[in-house]
Amino acid sequence: MTKFDLREFVLENKAEADAYLDELFKKDQYRSIDEVRIRAEKYIRDAIIKKYFIGKAEEMLQDLR
């Protein structure tokens, strides 16, 4: 029987957060701060990383306009 690693997906540092945002914003449908906040709540446990993720997303969204 094959064993799978079923750990929950979590963004744990700024580098992972940056990479995730780069991928997320490649699709127009996900380019909103509401989408970012939903994903921050779902995938980030650390309050400092969560704040960074949302702030970085706000900057990126401004640059995309």
Buried (B, 14 or more C-beta within 10 A) or exposed (E): EEEEEEEEEEBEEEEBBBEBBEEBBEEEEBBEEEBBBEBBEEBBEBEEBBEBBBEBBEEBBEEEE
